[in-house]
Amino acid sequence: MLTQNNRFAFEASCLEVALSGRHPHLGAWTGETPHDLELARDALQRVGLADKAERPCTQLSGGEQRRLSMAVVLTQDPAVLLLDEPTNHLDPAHQVDILNQLWTRVHQPDRTQIIALHDLNLASCYCSHVLMLFGGGSWALGTAAEMLTEARLSKLFHCPIRAVRDRRQTVFAVAGAPGATARQDETPIADS
């Protein structure tokens, strides 16, 4: 499980932290094998931290710490992944990179991922199904195409959400206050 916020309490190297993902696979009195070390190094490579393998984890930026937490999960390689906001603190390039890796992983045999994700645009690109929790025991479940609509998202987030479509994809945006209009000096963006 990848929780929303991770803090590293001990000053271990990034490689040692990534290697901790193998601990559930070790016996009571066994140490890490060369294969475990290879998996940890591979995970650091996959999240773009291979060059920081020997750096203390406490000296990483927030986004680097998030990617290191993802490396731990990738090193563990569980059949089922529970991810709470895996793209937290990441710039767009790293968000896409992490979600591309998760997409590839979930399409392998016997792999399941459940992701809590508030970024509607990333959800529309990467999620096959969406569960919306409205509060008070009310919920809705369906395919991403069925669930990611202006009406459902506006209800979910208690604010107007607008879908902007072009020939490639639908992008969601907060529409602002009901009845709000664009400034007069703005030029609308044409479909391309």
QUIQUI-V58949 format. One record per backbone hydrogen bond with DSSP energy under -0.5 kcal/mol. CO is the residue of the C=O (numbers start at 1). NH is the residue of the N-H. If there is no record, write none. Layout:
# QUIQUI-V58949
CO;NH, CO;NH
This chain:
# QUIQUI-V58949
1;3, 2;84, 7;9, 10;12, 12;57, 13;17, 14;18, 15;19, 16;20, 17;20, 18;21, 19;22, 20;23, 22;25, 23;26, 27;30, 33;37, 34;38, 35;39, 36;40, 37;41, 38;42, 39;43, 40;44, 41;45, 42;46, 43;47, 44;49, 44;50, 45;48, 49;52, 50;53, 52;14, 52;55, 53;15, 55;14, 56;59, 57;60, 61;65, 62;66, 63;67, 64;68, 65;69, 66;70, 67;71, 68;72, 69;73, 70;74, 71;75, 72;76, 73;77, 79;112, 81;83, 81;114, 82;2, 83;85, 83;116, 85;88, 87;90, 91;95, 92;96, 93;97, 94;98, 95;99, 96;100, 97;101, 98;102, 99;103, 100;104, 101;105, 102;106, 103;107, 104;107, 105;108, 108;111, 112;81, 114;83, 115;117, 116;85, 118;120, 119;123, 120;124, 121;125, 122;126, 123;127, 128;144, 130;132, 130;142, 132;134, 132;140, 135;138, 138;134, 138;135, 140;132, 142;130, 143;147, 144;148, 147;149, 149;153, 150;154, 151;155, 152;156, 153;157, 154;158, 154;159, 160;175, 160;176, 162;164, 162;173, 163;165, 164;171, 169;166, 171;164, 173;162, 177;180, 183;186, 186;188
